[in-house]
């Protein structure tokens, strides 16, 4: 009996467990999935929690509910990946051997990387919304906040869901308008990038929306520290931006187990072949989702597309066949813009987001890079799709794992 181990029972790991359980014979392969958590969180819901759009019950379910029958869930803390010995060492001293390893340990915020960020004002006037605890604390703050200078800030790239900070700024504009206090709030979007997004055409569209909604933008801001006493952020050039409420996306890093195992880069992301998803450390190790160093977005849609391609490559690896070099960095993301509307972007390693229709060329019904009500409905529908289809490894019809050029308006 051979063993395949998946590290992490979040989005990526759970999808892989469901995919592979359908393909690997129980008489030949056993599948273990290891995670210390008891809850599965719908992380896109963290964006909506501060604005009372979602409740905690919308976001949290039991992790066991999504592990397929026949897959063994081991709930415990991983100490180290001994990749030269094909062995996982657990914090309790136990060891688990594997023939194939899939690493899906994700990414986490590291506010301690910036001086003062996790200081005396943490969860008082300085908040994140990339954790459940942070989003919940921010919800409670926004319920009673009377206004002032709101900064929506990105520390550095890469981050999970690169559009989420922009979405927060747009939703904040809508939120304060509905509370009839928008005139009491000055919103500023602060980014280390030279513009609102990483791609030119999307940046142009998004900056137009920022201007339209009277949201300031401070670009090229490389934060050095947070001054808690005087409530301001300071960059390495000495530029200072004051705040009354700072909503920050701290540095994102891979799991600490990657550092302990010596297989990651300086941010604990794992060097991975961008087309096959095979680790560069060992041929029998594969990486999926936010744990990799791929130049693709760290987003749920990317993990979904990767899962379909990685399943094929795991089967190819077992059969001794060449791996398919077919992952193209495909990502599509709904961008909430407030007031019941959203944008949709669809792109990959080589193609930036452009206008067009999705998923059917010329028909849609979704419009790319356009603010529409239909896109907003698609964003809200995704939560049902996530819980009922994506996690269970169900193929989404009409949505290819590789980006389709038809229906898009390339220059």
C-alpha positions as a Markdown table, in Angstrom:
| # | Residue | x | y | z |
|---|---|---|---|---|
| 1 | Unk | 0.0 | 0.0 | 0.0 |
| 2 | Unk | 1.4 | 3.4 | -1.0 |
| 3 | Unk | 0.6 | 6.6 | 0.8 |
| 4 | Unk | -0.2 | 10.1 | -0.4 |
| 5 | Unk | -0.1 | 12.8 | 2.2 |
| 6 | Unk | -1.7 | 16.3 | 1.8 |
| 7 | Unk | -0.5 | 19.0 | 4.2 |
| 8 | Unk | -3.3 | 21.5 | 4.9 |
| 9 | Unk | -7.1 | 21.0 | 4.8 |
| 10 | Unk | -7.9 | 24.5 | 3.6 |
| 11 | Unk | -9.3 | 25.3 | 0.2 |
| 12 | Unk | -6.5 | 23.7 | -1.9 |
| 13 | Unk | -5.9 | 20.6 | 0.3 |
| 14 | Unk | -9.6 | 19.8 | 0.6 |
| 15 | Unk | -10.1 | 20.1 | -3.1 |
| 16 | Unk | -7.2 | 17.8 | -3.8 |
| 17 | Unk | -8.5 | 15.2 | -1.3 |
| 18 | Unk | -11.8 | 15.1 | -3.1 |
| 19 | Unk | -10.3 | 15.0 | -6.5 |
| 20 | Unk | -7.8 | 12.2 | -5.8 |
| 21 | Unk | -10.3 | 10.1 | -3.8 |
| 22 | Unk | -12.2 | 9.6 | -7.1 |
| 23 | Unk | -9.1 | 8.5 | -9.0 |
| 24 | Unk | -6.8 | 6.5 | -6.7 |
| 25 | Unk | -7.8 | 2.9 | -6.0 |
| 26 | Unk | -8.3 | 2.3 | -2.2 |
| 27 | Unk | -6.5 | -1.1 | -2.6 |
| 28 | Unk | -3.4 | 0.6 | -3.9 |
| 29 | Unk | -3.2 | 4.1 | -2.2 |
| 30 | Unk | -4.1 | 5.5 | 1.1 |
| 31 | Unk | -4.7 | 9.3 | 1.4 |
| 32 | Unk | -3.9 | 11.2 | 4.6 |
| 33 | Unk | -4.7 | 14.9 | 5.1 |
| 34 | Unk | -3.1 | 16.7 | 8.0 |
| 35 | Unk | -4.3 | 19.9 | 9.6 |
| 36 | Unk | -4.3 | 21.1 | 13.2 |
| 37 | Unk | -7.5 | 23.1 | 12.8 |
| 38 | Unk | -11.1 | 22.0 | 13.5 |
| 39 | Unk | -12.8 | 24.7 | 11.5 |
| 40 | Unk | -12.9 | 25.4 | 7.8 |
| 41 | Unk | -13.1 | 29.1 | 7.0 |
| 42 | Unk | -14.5 | 30.7 | 3.8 |
| 43 | Unk | -11.8 | 33.3 | 3.6 |
| 44 | Unk | -13.4 | 35.5 | 1.0 |
| 45 | Unk | -16.1 | 36.1 | 3.6 |
| 46 | Unk | -13.6 | 38.0 | 5.8 |
| 47 | Unk | -14.1 | 41.0 | 3.4 |
| 48 | Unk | -17.8 | 41.1 | 4.1 |
| 49 | Unk | -17.7 | 40.5 | 7.9 |
| 50 | Unk | -16.6 | 44.0 | 8.9 |
| 51 | Unk | -19.6 | 45.5 | 7.1 |
| 52 | Unk | -22.1 | 43.2 | 8.6 |
| 53 | Unk | -22.9 | 41.7 | 5.1 |
| 54 | Unk | -21.9 | 38.2 | 6.3 |
| 55 | Unk | -22.1 | 36.7 | 9.8 |
| 56 | Unk | -19.6 | 34.3 | 11.3 |
| 57 | Unk | -22.0 | 31.4 | 10.6 |
| 58 | Unk | -21.7 | 32.2 | 6.9 |
| 59 | Unk | -17.9 | 31.8 | 7.1 |
| 60 | Unk | -17.2 | 28.9 | 9.4 |
| 61 | Unk | -18.0 | 25.2 | 9.1 |
| 62 | Unk | -16.6 | 22.0 | 10.6 |
| 63 | Unk | -13.5 | 20.9 | 8.7 |
| 64 | Unk | -14.6 | 17.3 | 8.8 |
| 65 | Unk | -17.7 | 18.0 | 6.8 |
| 66 | Unk | -15.6 | 18.4 | 3.6 |
| 67 | Unk | -13.1 | 15.6 | 3.9 |
| 68 | Unk | -14.3 | 12.7 | 1.7 |
| 69 | Unk | -15.0 | 9.2 | 2.9 |
| 70 | Unk | -11.9 | 7.1 | 2.6 |
| 71 | Unk | -9.5 | 10.0 | 3.3 |
| 72 | Unk | -7.9 | 9.9 | 6.8 |
| 73 | Unk | -7.9 | 13.3 | 8.5 |
| 74 | Unk | -5.0 | 13.6 | 11.0 |
| 75 | Unk | -5.6 | 16.6 | 13.3 |
| 76 | Unk | -2.3 | 17.7 | 14.7 |
| 77 | Unk | 0.5 | 20.2 | 14.4 |
| 78 | Unk | 3.2 | 19.5 | 11.8 |
| 79 | Unk | 6.7 | 20.0 | 13.0 |
| 80 | Unk | 8.8 | 19.4 | 9.9 |
| 81 | Unk | 8.9 | 18.0 | 6.4 |
| 82 | Unk | 11.9 | 15.7 | 6.1 |
| 83 | Unk | 11.9 | 15.8 | 2.3 |
| 84 | Unk | 15.0 | 13.8 | 1.8 |
| 85 | Unk | 13.5 | 11.0 | 3.9 |
| 86 | Unk | 9.9 | 11.1 | 2.6 |
| 87 | Unk | 8.8 | 11.7 | 6.2 |
| 88 | Unk | 6.5 | 14.2 | 8.0 |
| 89 | Unk | 7.4 | 14.8 | 11.7 |
| 90 | Unk | 4.6 | 15.9 | 13.9 |
| 91 | Unk | 4.9 | 18.1 | 17.0 |
| 92 | Unk | 3.7 | 15.1 | 19.2 |
| 93 | Unk | 6.7 | 13.1 | 18.1 |
| 94 | Unk | 4.9 | 10.8 | 15.7 |
| 95 | Unk | 6.1 | 10.4 | 12.1 |
| 96 | Unk | 4.2 | 9.7 | 8.8 |
| 97 | Unk | 5.9 | 8.3 | 5.7 |
| 98 | Unk | 4.8 | 9.2 | 2.2 |
| 99 | Unk | 5.3 | 8.2 | -1.4 |
| 100 | Unk | 3.8 | 11.4 | -2.7 |
| 101 | Unk | 3.4 | 14.7 | -0.8 |
| 102 | Unk | 1.1 | 17.6 | -1.7 |
| 103 | Unk | 1.8 | 20.8 | 0.2 |
| 104 | Unk | -1.2 | 23.1 | 0.7 |
| 105 | Unk | -0.2 | 24.9 | 3.8 |
| 106 | Unk | -1.4 | 28.3 | 2.5 |
| 107 | Unk | -0.2 | 31.8 | 3.6 |
| 108 | Unk | -0.6 | 33.8 | 6.8 |
| 109 | Unk | -0.3 | 37.4 | 7.8 |
| 110 | Unk | 2.9 | 38.5 | 9.6 |
| 111 | Unk | 2.2 | 41.9 | 11.2 |
| 112 | Unk | 5.4 | 41.5 | 13.3 |
| 113 | Unk | 7.4 | 42.1 | 10.2 |
| 114 | Unk | 6.7 | 45.8 | 10.4 |
| 115 | Unk | 7.9 | 47.8 | 13.4 |
| 116 | Unk | 5.0 | 48.9 | 15.5 |
| 117 | Unk | 2.2 | 47.3 | 13.4 |
| 118 | Unk | 1.3 | 44.9 | 16.1 |
| 119 | Unk | 1.8 | 47.5 | 18.8 |
| 120 | Unk | -0.4 | 49.2 | 21.4 |
| 121 | Unk | -3.1 | 50.2 | 18.8 |
| 122 | Unk | -3.5 | 46.7 | 17.4 |
| 123 | Unk | -7.2 | 45.9 | 17.2 |
| 124 | Unk | -7.9 | 49.4 | 18.7 |
| 125 | Unk | -7.2 | 51.7 | 15.7 |
| 126 | Unk | -5.0 | 49.3 | 13.7 |
| 127 | Unk | -6.8 | 46.3 | 12.2 |
| 128 | Unk | -6.4 | 43.5 | 9.6 |
| 129 | Unk | -9.2 | 41.7 | 7.9 |
| 130 | Unk | -7.2 | 38.8 | 6.6 |
| 131 | Unk | -8.0 | 36.7 | 9.7 |
| 132 | Unk | -11.3 | 35.9 | 11.2 |
| 133 | Unk | -10.3 | 37.5 | 14.5 |
| 134 | Unk | -9.2 | 40.7 | 12.7 |
| 135 | Unk | -12.3 | 41.0 | 10.6 |
| 136 | Unk | -14.6 | 40.4 | 13.6 |
| 137 | Unk | -12.7 | 43.0 | 15.7 |
| 138 | Unk | -13.0 | 45.5 | 12.8 |
| 139 | Unk | -16.7 | 44.8 | 12.5 |
| 140 | Unk | -17.2 | 45.8 | 16.1 |
| 141 | Unk | -15.1 | 48.9 | 15.6 |
| 142 | Unk | -17.0 | 50.0 | 12.5 |
| 143 | Unk | -20.3 | 49.6 | 14.3 |
| 144 | Unk | -19.4 | 52.5 | 16.6 |
| 145 | Unk | -16.7 | 54.5 | 14.7 |
| 146 | Unk | -17.7 | 58.1 | 14.3 |
| 147 | Unk | -15.4 | 58.9 | 11.4 |
| 148 | Unk | -12.0 | 60.4 | 10.6 |
| 149 | Unk | -9.1 | 59.4 | 8.4 |
| 150 | Unk | -9.4 | 55.8 | 7.2 |
| 151 | Unk | -6.3 | 54.3 | 5.5 |
| 152 | Unk | -6.6 | 51.0 | 3.6 |
| 153 | Unk | -3.0 | 49.9 | 3.4 |
| 154 | Unk | -1.0 | 47.1 | 1.7 |
| 155 | Unk | 2.4 | 46.4 | 3.2 |
| 156 | Unk | 4.0 | 44.4 | 0.4 |
| 157 | Unk | 3.3 | 42.0 | -2.4 |
| 158 | Unk | 2.5 | 39.1 | -2.8 |
| 159 | Unk | -0.7 | 38.9 | -0.7 |
| 160 | Unk | -3.7 | 36.6 | -0.7 |
| 161 | Unk | -6.5 | 37.9 | -3.0 |
| 162 | Unk | -4.6 | 41.0 | -4.4 |
| 163 | Unk | -7.9 | 42.8 | -5.1 |
| 164 | Unk | -9.4 | 42.5 | -1.6 |
| 165 | Unk | -7.8 | 45.8 | -0.3 |
| 166 | Unk | -9.4 | 47.7 | -3.2 |
| 167 | Unk | -12.7 | 45.9 | -2.5 |
| 168 | Unk | -12.5 | 47.0 | 1.2 |
| 169 | Unk | -12.0 | 50.6 | 0.1 |
| 170 | Unk | -15.0 | 50.5 | -2.2 |
| 171 | Unk | -17.2 | 48.7 | 0.3 |
| 172 | Unk | -16.2 | 51.2 | 3.0 |
| 173 | Unk | -17.3 | 54.1 | 0.7 |
| 174 | Unk | -20.7 | 52.3 | 0.2 |
| 175 | Unk | -21.0 | 51.5 | 3.9 |
| 176 | Unk | -20.4 | 55.0 | 5.1 |
| 177 | Unk | -22.7 | 56.4 | 2.4 |
| 178 | Unk | -25.5 | 54.2 | 3.7 |
| 179 | Unk | -24.8 | 55.3 | 7.2 |
| 180 | Unk | -25.1 | 58.9 | 5.9 |
| 181 | Unk | -21.6 | 59.8 | 7.3 |
| 182 | Unk | -19.5 | 59.5 | 4.2 |
| 183 | Unk | -18.7 | 63.3 | 4.5 |
| 184 | Unk | -17.1 | 62.5 | 7.9 |
| 185 | Unk | -14.7 | 59.9 | 6.5 |
| 186 | Unk | -11.6 | 60.5 | 4.4 |
| 187 | Unk | -10.6 | 57.2 | 2.7 |
| 188 | Unk | -7.1 | 56.8 | 1.4 |
| 189 | Unk | -5.8 | 53.7 | -0.4 |
| 190 | Unk | -2.1 | 53.2 | 0.3 |
| 191 | Unk | -0.1 | 50.8 | -1.8 |
| 192 | Unk | 3.6 | 49.9 | -2.4 |
| 193 | Unk | 2.7 | 49.6 | -6.1 |
| 194 | Unk | 2.9 | 52.4 | -8.6 |
| 195 | Unk | -0.9 | 52.1 | -9.2 |
| 196 | Unk | -4.0 | 50.5 | -7.9 |
| 197 | Unk | -3.3 | 47.1 | -9.4 |
| 198 | Unk | -0.5 | 45.0 | -10.9 |
| 199 | Unk | -1.8 | 45.2 | -14.5 |
| 200 | Unk | -2.1 | 48.4 | -16.6 |
| 201 | Unk | -5.6 | 48.1 | -18.0 |
| 202 | Unk | -7.1 | 47.0 | -14.7 |
| 203 | Unk | -5.2 | 49.7 | -12.9 |
| 204 | Unk | -6.7 | 52.3 | -15.2 |
| 205 | Unk | -10.3 | 51.1 | -14.6 |
| 206 | Unk | -9.8 | 50.7 | -10.9 |
| 207 | Unk | -8.2 | 54.1 | -10.4 |
| 208 | Unk | -11.1 | 55.7 | -12.3 |
| 209 | Unk | -13.4 | 54.1 | -9.7 |
| 210 | Unk | -11.3 | 55.3 | -6.8 |
| 211 | Unk | -11.5 | 58.9 | -8.2 |
| 212 | Unk | -15.2 | 58.6 | -8.9 |
| 213 | Unk | -15.8 | 57.5 | -5.3 |
| 214 | Unk | -13.5 | 60.3 | -3.9 |
| 215 | Unk | -11.0 | 57.8 | -2.5 |
| 216 | Unk | -7.4 | 59.1 | -2.4 |
| 217 | Unk | -4.5 | 57.0 | -3.5 |
| 218 | Unk | -1.0 | 57.1 | -2.1 |
| 219 | Unk | 1.3 | 54.9 | -4.3 |
| 220 | Unk | 4.9 | 53.7 | -4.1 |
| 221 | Unk | 4.6 | 53.7 | -0.3 |
| 222 | Unk | 7.1 | 51.2 | 1.2 |
| 223 | Unk | 6.2 | 51.2 | 4.9 |
| 224 | Unk | 9.0 | 51.2 | 7.5 |
| 225 | Unk | 6.9 | 51.5 | 10.7 |
| 226 | Unk | 3.6 | 52.3 | 12.4 |
| 227 | Unk | 3.8 | 55.2 | 14.9 |
| 228 | Unk | 1.1 | 54.1 | 17.4 |
| 229 | Unk | 1.4 | 57.1 | 19.7 |
| 230 | Unk | 1.0 | 59.7 | 16.9 |
| 231 | Unk | -1.2 | 57.5 | 14.7 |
| 232 | Unk | 0.7 | 57.6 | 11.4 |
| 233 | Unk | 2.5 | 55.3 | 9.1 |
| 234 | Unk | 6.0 | 56.1 | 7.9 |
| 235 | Unk | 7.8 | 54.8 | 4.8 |
| 236 | Unk | 11.5 | 54.3 | 4.2 |
| 237 | Unk | 11.8 | 57.7 | 2.4 |
| 238 | Unk | 10.4 | 59.5 | 5.5 |
| 239 | Unk | 6.9 | 60.1 | 4.0 |
| 240 | Unk | 4.2 | 60.1 | 6.7 |
| 241 | Unk | 0.5 | 59.5 | 6.4 |
| 242 | Unk | -1.7 | 60.1 | 9.5 |
| 243 | Unk | -4.7 | 58.0 | 10.4 |
| 244 | Unk | -7.6 | 57.6 | 12.8 |
| 245 | Unk | -8.3 | 54.1 | 11.6 |
| 246 | Unk | -5.7 | 51.9 | 9.8 |
| 247 | Unk | -6.9 | 48.8 | 8.0 |
| 248 | Unk | -3.7 | 47.1 | 6.9 |
| 249 | Unk | -2.8 | 44.0 | 5.0 |
| 250 | Unk | 0.4 | 42.9 | 6.7 |
| 251 | Unk | 3.2 | 41.0 | 5.0 |
| 252 | Unk | 2.0 | 37.6 | 3.8 |
| 253 | Unk | 4.2 | 34.6 | 4.4 |
| 254 | Unk | 4.1 | 30.9 | 3.9 |
| 255 | Unk | 3.7 | 28.6 | 6.9 |
| 256 | Unk | 6.5 | 28.4 | 9.5 |
| 257 | Unk | 6.8 | 24.7 | 8.9 |
| 258 | Unk | 8.2 | 25.6 | 5.4 |
| 259 | Unk | 11.0 | 27.5 | 7.1 |
| 260 | Unk | 11.7 | 24.7 | 9.6 |
| 261 | Unk | 11.9 | 22.3 | 6.7 |
| 262 | Unk | 14.3 | 24.4 | 4.7 |
| 263 | Unk | 12.3 | 24.2 | 1.4 |
| 264 | Unk | 11.1 | 27.8 | 1.1 |
| 265 | Unk | 12.3 | 31.2 | 0.0 |
| 266 | Unk | 12.7 | 34.3 | 2.3 |
| 267 | Unk | 8.9 | 34.6 | 2.7 |
| 268 | Unk | 8.5 | 30.8 | 3.2 |
| 269 | Unk | 6.9 | 30.3 | -0.2 |
| 270 | Unk | 8.0 | 27.1 | -1.9 |
| 271 | Unk | 9.9 | 27.2 | -5.3 |
| 272 | Unk | 7.5 | 25.4 | -7.7 |
| 273 | Unk | 7.4 | 24.7 | -11.4 |
| 274 | Unk | 4.9 | 27.3 | -12.6 |
| 275 | Unk | 3.5 | 25.0 | -15.3 |
| 276 | Unk | 3.4 | 21.5 | -13.7 |
| 277 | Unk | 3.1 | 22.5 | -9.9 |
| 278 | Unk | 5.9 | 20.1 | -9.0 |
| 279 | Unk | 8.2 | 21.2 | -6.2 |
| 280 | Unk | 11.8 | 22.1 | -7.2 |
| 281 | Unk | 12.9 | 20.4 | -3.9 |
| 282 | Unk | 11.9 | 16.8 | -4.8 |
| 283 | Unk | 10.1 | 15.2 | -7.7 |
| 284 | Unk | 7.5 | 13.5 | -5.5 |
| 285 | Unk | 6.5 | 16.7 | -3.8 |
| 286 | Unk | 3.8 | 19.0 | -5.4 |
| 287 | Unk | 2.6 | 22.4 | -4.3 |
| 288 | Unk | -0.8 | 24.0 | -4.7 |
| 289 | Unk | -2.4 | 27.3 | -3.7 |
| 290 | Unk | -0.9 | 30.1 | -1.6 |
| 291 | Unk | 2.0 | 27.9 | -0.4 |
| 292 | Unk | 3.9 | 28.2 | -3.7 |
| 293 | Unk | 6.1 | 31.0 | -5.1 |
| 294 | Unk | 4.3 | 31.0 | -8.5 |
| 295 | Unk | 3.9 | 34.4 | -10.2 |
| 296 | Unk | 0.1 | 33.9 | -10.1 |
| 297 | Unk | -2.5 | 35.5 | -7.9 |
| 298 | Unk | -2.9 | 33.9 | -4.4 |
| 299 | Unk | -6.7 | 33.5 | -4.8 |
| 300 | Unk | -9.3 | 30.7 | -4.6 |
| 301 | Unk | -10.0 | 30.6 | -8.3 |
| 302 | Unk | -6.3 | 29.9 | -8.9 |
| 303 | Unk | -6.3 | 27.1 | -6.5 |
| 304 | Unk | -9.4 | 25.6 | -8.2 |
| 305 | Unk | -7.7 | 25.7 | -11.6 |
| 306 | Unk | -4.5 | 24.3 | -10.2 |
| 307 | Unk | -6.4 | 21.4 | -8.5 |
| 308 | Unk | -7.7 | 20.2 | -11.8 |
| 309 | Unk | -4.3 | 20.3 | -13.5 |
| 310 | Unk | -2.5 | 18.9 | -10.5 |
| 311 | Unk | -4.8 | 15.9 | -10.3 |
| 312 | Unk | -3.8 | 15.0 | -13.8 |
| 313 | Unk | -0.2 | 15.4 | -13.0 |
| 314 | Unk | -0.4 | 13.3 | -9.9 |
| 315 | Unk | -1.9 | 10.5 | -12.0 |
| 316 | Unk | 0.8 | 11.0 | -14.6 |
| 317 | Unk | 3.5 | 10.9 | -12.0 |
| 318 | Unk | 2.1 | 7.6 | -10.6 |
| 319 | Unk | 2.0 | 6.1 | -14.1 |
| 320 | Unk | 5.5 | 7.2 | -15.0 |
| 321 | Unk | 4.2 | 9.6 | -17.7 |
| 322 | Unk | 5.6 | 13.1 | -18.4 |
| 323 | Unk | 3.9 | 15.8 | -16.4 |
| 324 | Unk | 1.6 | 18.2 | -18.3 |
| 325 | Unk | 3.0 | 21.7 | -18.5 |
| 326 | Unk | -0.5 | 23.2 | -18.7 |
| 327 | Unk | -1.0 | 25.5 | -15.8 |
| 328 | Unk | -1.0 | 29.0 | -17.3 |
| 329 | Unk | -1.5 | 31.1 | -14.1 |
| 330 | Unk | -5.2 | 31.5 | -14.9 |
| 331 | Unk | -7.1 | 33.6 | -12.4 |
| 332 | Unk | -10.5 | 35.2 | -12.4 |
| 333 | Unk | -11.7 | 37.5 | -9.6 |
| 334 | Unk | -14.9 | 39.4 | -8.8 |
| 335 | Unk | -14.1 | 42.9 | -7.4 |
| 336 | Unk | -16.8 | 44.3 | -5.2 |
| 337 | Unk | -17.2 | 48.0 | -6.0 |
| 338 | Unk | -20.0 | 48.8 | -3.6 |
| 339 | Unk | -23.6 | 49.8 | -4.0 |
| 340 | Unk | -24.5 | 46.3 | -5.3 |
| 341 | Unk | -22.1 | 46.2 | -8.2 |
| 342 | Unk | -18.8 | 44.5 | -9.0 |
| 343 | Unk | -16.1 | 44.1 | -11.7 |
| 344 | Unk | -14.9 | 40.8 | -13.1 |
| 345 | Unk | -11.3 | 40.3 | -14.2 |
| 346 | Unk | -9.9 | 37.2 | -16.0 |
| 347 | Unk | -6.2 | 36.9 | -16.7 |
| 348 | Unk | -3.1 | 34.6 | -16.6 |
| 349 | Unk | 0.7 | 34.7 | -16.7 |
| 350 | Unk | 0.9 | 36.3 | -20.1 |
| 351 | Unk | -2.5 | 38.1 | -20.6 |
| 352 | Unk | -3.6 | 41.0 | -18.5 |
| 353 | Unk | -7.3 | 41.7 | -17.6 |
| 354 | Unk | -9.2 | 43.2 | -20.6 |
| 355 | Unk | -12.8 | 44.0 | -21.5 |
| 356 | Unk | -15.0 | 41.3 | -23.0 |
| 357 | Unk | -17.6 | 38.7 | -22.0 |
| 358 | Unk | -17.4 | 35.7 | -19.6 |
| 359 | Unk | -17.8 | 32.7 | -19.6 |
| 360 | Unk | -19.4 | 32.6 | -23.1 |
| 361 | Unk | -17.8 | 34.7 | -25.9 |
| 362 | Unk | -20.1 | 37.4 | -27.0 |
| 363 | Unk | -22.9 | 36.3 | -24.8 |
| 364 | Unk | -21.6 | 36.5 | -21.2 |
| 365 | Unk | -23.7 | 37.0 | -19.2 |
| 366 | Unk | -20.9 | 38.5 | -17.2 |
| 367 | Unk | -19.0 | 41.6 | -18.4 |
| 368 | Unk | -15.2 | 41.8 | -18.0 |
| 369 | Unk | -13.6 | 44.9 | -16.5 |
| 370 | Unk | -17.1 | 46.5 | -16.3 |
| 371 | Unk | -19.0 | 47.5 | -13.1 |
| 372 | Unk | -22.3 | 45.6 | -13.2 |
| 373 | Unk | -25.0 | 44.3 | -11.0 |
| 374 | Unk | -24.7 | 40.9 | -12.6 |
| 375 | Unk | -21.0 | 40.7 | -11.5 |
| 376 | Unk | -22.1 | 41.5 | -7.9 |
| 377 | Unk | -24.6 | 38.6 | -8.0 |
| 378 | Unk | -21.9 | 36.4 | -9.3 |
| 379 | Unk | -19.7 | 37.3 | -6.3 |
| 380 | Unk | -22.4 | 36.5 | -3.8 |
| 381 | Unk | -23.3 | 33.3 | -5.6 |
| 382 | Unk | -19.7 | 32.1 | -5.3 |
| 383 | Unk | -20.1 | 31.4 | -1.5 |
| 384 | Unk | -22.7 | 28.7 | -2.4 |
| 385 | Unk | -20.5 | 27.3 | -5.2 |
| 386 | Unk | -17.5 | 27.2 | -2.8 |
| 387 | Unk | -19.3 | 25.2 | -0.1 |
| 388 | Unk | -21.3 | 22.9 | -2.4 |
| 389 | Unk | -19.1 | 22.4 | -5.5 |
| 390 | Unk | -15.5 | 23.7 | -5.3 |
| 391 | Unk | -14.5 | 22.1 | -2.0 |
| 392 | Unk | -16.0 | 18.8 | -3.1 |
| 393 | Unk | -14.0 | 18.7 | -6.3 |
| 394 | Unk | -17.0 | 19.2 | -8.6 |
| 395 | Unk | -16.0 | 20.4 | -12.0 |
| 396 | Unk | -17.5 | 23.8 | -12.8 |
| 397 | Unk | -19.1 | 23.6 | -16.3 |
| 398 | Unk | -18.1 | 26.3 | -18.8 |
| 399 | Unk | -15.1 | 27.5 | -16.7 |
| 400 | Unk | -11.8 | 26.2 | -18.1 |
| 401 | Unk | -8.8 | 25.7 | -16.0 |
| 402 | Unk | -6.8 | 27.5 | -18.7 |
| 403 | Unk | -7.7 | 31.0 | -19.7 |
| 404 | Unk | -9.7 | 31.4 | -22.9 |
| 405 | Unk | -8.8 | 34.2 | -25.3 |
| 406 | Unk | -12.1 | 34.2 | -27.2 |
| 407 | Unk | -14.6 | 36.8 | -26.0 |
| 408 | Unk | -11.8 | 39.2 | -24.9 |
| 409 | Unk | -10.9 | 42.5 | -26.5 |
| 410 | Unk | -7.1 | 42.4 | -26.9 |
| 411 | Unk | -5.5 | 45.3 | -28.7 |
